[in-house]
């Protein structure tokens, strides 16, 4: 059961703001506003933004935004590197510790639910990697199509499958590997032996804008990605890393750009498919985050003045102060 806000704010520990919501809901704008108002630093929670060289299709904060406010967990992995939720949790916890040591407010923002859960709730005692099993699973995927492994996972662990995109082969392979090696659903292992984040008083903020308006923003963003060079960026990345198992190539936008480059889709079809894919992803994100506890939901975009003011009020009401250093503007 969700605790009242008054109880959440009474929790001991250093203040931590977490902002979640679907793609294009204005999480970045809200995080920047809060960081500048409350002397904060931003910790990205995005499974594609961690990769260097993937820029246009990731909707990373701009270079200008990153110059305004310190950002963490962006561009921390090489494109061909395997980067897991465990890697994210370890690096993000280090970032949180460093931010709090500076007397500043950490603000975790992003839409990758699995990464956020790993950070806040800890990791399950999963079995080690088996390259032999992984290679066999990848071979089956190559033979029977990208949705085949996801259908297997849906039988083994429906809850895990619901949180993983059907085309995300890396996460699907790992989930199947865990289920088979542990002889139980991965989501059951999640409930055992976790190492939850401690020492923080967490204020969770969720953005849930009007659906038609959100979809219009999503469509415009996907269109803009193609107009500003997504195909050219993808072509260059394919030339450098096309023979490596690069997880980010399966990300929305890049996947459709690759299909266009290979002649499988026209440019118009690729843009439309990317728009539809992002809209579907937004639905899955909302489904995931609605299951998370203690989120204070706001029915508008993060850059809406009313939302920014009300969230700021919650930060102030929660008495987020560390040696007088957080609740004041820069300067």
C-alpha positions in Angstrom: 0.0 0.0 0.0 1.3 3.5 -0.9 2.4 5.5 2.1 1.0 9.0 2.6 3.3 11.8 1.4 3.8 13.0 5.0 5.2 9.6 5.9 7.5 9.5 2.9 8.9 12.9 3.8 9.5 11.8 7.4 11.9 9.0 6.3 15.5 9.5 7.5 18.4 10.0 5.3 19.7 12.3 2.6 17.2 13.7 0.1 16.9 12.0 -3.3 14.4 13.0 -6.0 13.4 10.4 -8.6 11.5 11.5 -11.8 9.9 8.9 -13.9 7.4 8.7 -16.8 7.0 7.8 -20.4 9.3 9.0 -23.2 8.7 12.6 -24.3 6.9 13.5 -21.1 9.3 16.3 -20.1 11.4 14.5 -17.5 14.6 16.2 -18.7 13.1 19.7 -18.5 11.7 19.1 -15.0 15.0 17.7 -13.8 17.0 20.7 -15.1 14.6 23.2 -13.4 14.8 21.4 -10.1 18.6 21.0 -10.3 19.1 24.7 -10.9 16.6 25.7 -8.2 17.8 23.3 -5.5 21.5 23.0 -6.2 21.2 19.5 -7.7 23.0 17.1 -10.0 21.3 14.8 -12.4 21.8 11.0 -12.7 20.4 9.6 -15.9 18.5 6.4 -15.8 18.4 5.4 -19.5 19.6 2.1 -20.9 20.6 3.6 -24.2 22.0 7.0 -23.1 24.8 5.1 -21.3 26.4 4.3 -24.7 28.9 6.7 -26.3 28.5 7.8 -30.0 24.7 7.1 -29.9 23.4 10.6 -29.9 20.4 11.6 -32.1 18.3 8.5 -31.4 18.8 8.5 -27.6 17.2 11.9 -26.8 20.1 12.6 -24.4 20.1 16.0 -22.8 21.8 18.4 -25.1 25.4 19.5 -24.6 24.1 22.9 -23.5 21.9 21.3 -20.9 24.8 19.2 -19.6 26.8 22.3 -19.3 24.1 24.0 -17.3 23.9 21.2 -14.7 26.3 18.3 -13.9 25.0 15.0 -15.4 26.0 11.4 -14.6 25.6 8.0 -16.2 25.6 9.4 -19.8 28.3 8.1 -22.3 29.8 5.7 -19.8 30.0 2.6 -22.0 31.5 1.8 -25.3 29.0 0.8 -28.1 30.2 -2.8 -28.2 30.3 -3.1 -24.4 27.7 -5.2 -22.5 26.1 -2.9 -20.0 23.7 -4.4 -17.5 21.3 -3.2 -14.8 23.9 -4.4 -12.3 26.5 -2.1 -13.9 24.1 0.7 -13.8 23.2 0.2 -10.2 26.9 0.1 -9.1 27.9 3.3 -11.0 24.7 5.2 -10.1 25.2 4.4 -6.4 28.7 5.8 -6.6 27.4 8.9 -8.3 24.7 9.4 -5.6 27.4 9.1 -2.9 29.6 11.6 -4.6 26.7 14.1 -5.1 25.6 13.9 -1.5 29.2 14.2 -0.3 29.3 17.6 -2.1 26.1 18.6 -0.2 24.0 18.7 -3.4 20.7 17.2 -4.3 20.8 14.1 -6.5 18.0 13.8 -9.0 17.6 10.5 -10.8 15.6 10.9 -14.0 14.7 8.4 -16.8 12.4 5.9 -18.2 14.2 2.6 -17.9 12.3 0.9 -15.1 14.6 -2.1 -14.7 17.6 0.1 -14.1 15.7 2.2 -11.6 14.5 -0.9 -9.7 18.1 -2.2 -9.6 19.3 1.1 -8.2 16.6 1.5 -5.5 15.8 -2.1 -4.6 19.1 -3.9 -5.3 20.0 -6.8 -7.4 18.9 -10.4 -7.1 21.5 -13.2 -6.7 21.4 -14.2 -10.3 23.4 -17.1 -11.8 26.6 -16.4 -13.7 26.7 -15.9 -17.5 26.8 -18.9 -19.8 28.2 -17.9 -23.2 27.3 -21.4 -24.6 23.7 -20.9 -23.7 23.7 -17.4 -24.9 25.1 -18.3 -28.2 22.5 -21.0 -28.7 19.7 -18.6 -27.9 21.1 -16.0 -30.3 21.3 -18.6 -33.0 17.6 -19.5 -32.5 16.7 -15.8 -32.6 18.6 -15.4 -35.9 16.9 -18.4 -37.3 13.3 -17.8 -36.1 13.1 -14.0 -35.8 13.5 -11.4 -33.0 10.1 -12.2 -31.4 10.9 -15.9 -30.9 13.0 -15.5 -27.7 10.5 -13.1 -26.2 7.7 -15.7 -26.7 9.9 -18.2 -24.8 10.4 -15.7 -22.0 6.7 -15.0 -21.8 6.1 -18.7 -21.0 9.0 -18.9 -18.5 8.4 -15.5 -16.8 5.4 -13.4 -18.0 6.2 -10.6 -15.6 9.8 -10.2 -16.8 8.6 -10.4 -20.4 6.1 -7.6 -19.8 9.0 -5.3 -18.9 11.3 -6.2 -21.8 10.8 -5.1 -25.4 10.3 -8.0 -27.8 13.3 -6.8 -29.9 15.7 -6.3 -27.0 17.6 -9.5 -27.5 20.3 -8.8 -24.9 17.9 -8.4 -22.0 15.7 -11.3 -23.3 18.6 -13.6 -23.5 19.7 -12.8 -20.0 16.3 -13.2 -18.6 15.9 -16.7 -20.2 19.4 -17.6 -19.0 18.5 -16.7 -15.5 15.2 -18.6 -15.6 16.8 -21.8 -17.0 19.9 -21.7 -14.7 18.0 -20.9 -11.5 15.0 -23.1 -12.5 12.6 -20.4 -11.4 11.3 -17.1 -12.8 13.7 -14.2 -12.8 11.1 -12.1 -11.1 11.0 -14.6 -8.2 14.8 -14.2 -7.8 14.3 -10.4 -7.7 12.4 -11.0 -4.4 15.3 -12.7 -2.8 18.4 -11.3 -1.2 18.3 -7.8 -2.7 20.6 -5.0 -1.5 18.2 -2.0 -1.4 19.6 1.5 -1.4 19.8 2.9 2.1 20.5 6.3 3.6 18.2 8.2 1.4 14.8 9.9 1.8 13.3 9.4 -1.6 10.7 11.7 -3.2 9.3 9.9 -6.3 7.7 12.0 -9.0 5.8 10.6 -12.0 4.7 12.4 -15.1 1.6 11.2 -16.9 0.5 13.8 -19.5 -2.7 13.7 -21.5 -2.3 10.7 -23.9 -3.1 12.5 -27.2 -0.8 15.3 -26.4 1.9 12.9 -25.4 1.6 10.9 -28.6 1.8 14.2 -30.6 5.1 15.0 -28.9 6.4 11.5 -29.5 5.5 11.7 -33.2 7.2 15.1 -33.5 10.3 13.8 -31.7 10.7 10.7 -33.9 10.2 12.9 -37.0 12.8 15.3 -35.8 15.4 12.5 -35.2 15.2 11.5 -38.8 15.3 15.2 -40.0 18.4 15.9 -37.9 20.6 13.1 -39.1 19.6 9.8 -37.5 20.1 7.8 -40.7 23.5 9.3 -41.3 24.6 8.7 -37.7 23.3 5.1 -37.9 25.1 4.4 -41.1 28.4 5.6 -39.6 27.8 3.5 -36.5 27.1 0.4 -38.7 30.4 1.0 -40.5 32.3 1.0 -37.2 30.4 -1.6 -35.2 28.1 -3.5 -37.6 29.8 -6.8 -36.9 29.8 -6.4 -33.1 26.8 -7.3 -30.9 25.8 -3.7 -30.2 22.7 -3.6 -28.0 21.9 0.0 -28.9 21.2 -1.0 -32.5 18.0 -2.6 -31.2 16.8 0.7 -29.7 13.8 2.5 -31.2 14.8 4.8 -33.9 18.1 3.1 -34.7 16.3 -0.1 -35.5 14.0 1.6 -38.0 16.9 3.6 -39.5 18.8 0.3 -40.0 15.7 -1.2 -41.8 15.7 1.9 -44.0 19.4 1.6 -44.8 19.0 -2.1 -45.7 16.1 -1.3 -48.0 13.5 -3.0 -45.9 11.4 0.2 -45.3 11.0 3.4 -47.1 12.0 6.6 -45.2 8.3 7.4 -44.6 7.7 3.8 -43.4 10.7 4.0 -41.1 9.6 7.2 -39.5 6.0 5.9 -39.1 7.4 2.7 -37.5 9.6 4.6 -35.1 6.7 6.8 -34.1 4.5 3.8 -33.5 7.3 2.0 -31.6 7.8 4.9 -29.3 4.1 5.3 -28.6 3.9 1.6 -27.7 7.0 2.0 -25.5 5.4 4.9 -23.7 2.4 2.6 -22.8 4.8 -0.1 -21.5 6.7 2.5 -19.4 3.5 3.7 -17.8 2.4 0.1 -17.1 5.7 -0.5 -15.4 5.8 2.6 -13.3 2.3 2.3 -12.2 3.3 -0.8 -10.4 6.0 1.0 -8.5 5.2 2.2 -5.0 5.0 5.7 -3.6 5.1 7.7 -6.8 3.4 11.1 -6.7 1.8 11.4 -10.2 1.3 14.7 -12.1 -1.1 14.7 -15.1 1.0 17.0 -17.3 4.3 17.5 -18.9 7.4 18.2 -16.9 8.0 21.6 -18.5 4.5 22.8 -17.6 4.8 25.7 -15.1 2.2 24.3 -12.8 3.9 20.9 -12.6 7.3 22.5 -11.9 5.9 24.7 -9.2 4.0 21.9 -7.5 7.0 19.5 -7.5 9.2 22.3 -6.2 6.7 22.8 -3.4 7.0 19.1 -2.5 10.8 19.4 -2.4 10.6 22.4 -0.1 7.9 20.8 2.1 10.0 17.7 2.5 12.7 19.9 4.2 15.3 18.8 1.8 18.3 20.5 3.4 21.8 19.3 3.9 23.9 21.8 5.8 21.8 24.5 4.3 23.2 23.7 0.9 20.5 22.2 -1.1 17.4 24.4 -1.0 19.0 27.4 -2.6 19.7 28.6 -6.1 23.2 28.7 -7.6 25.1 31.9 -7.2 
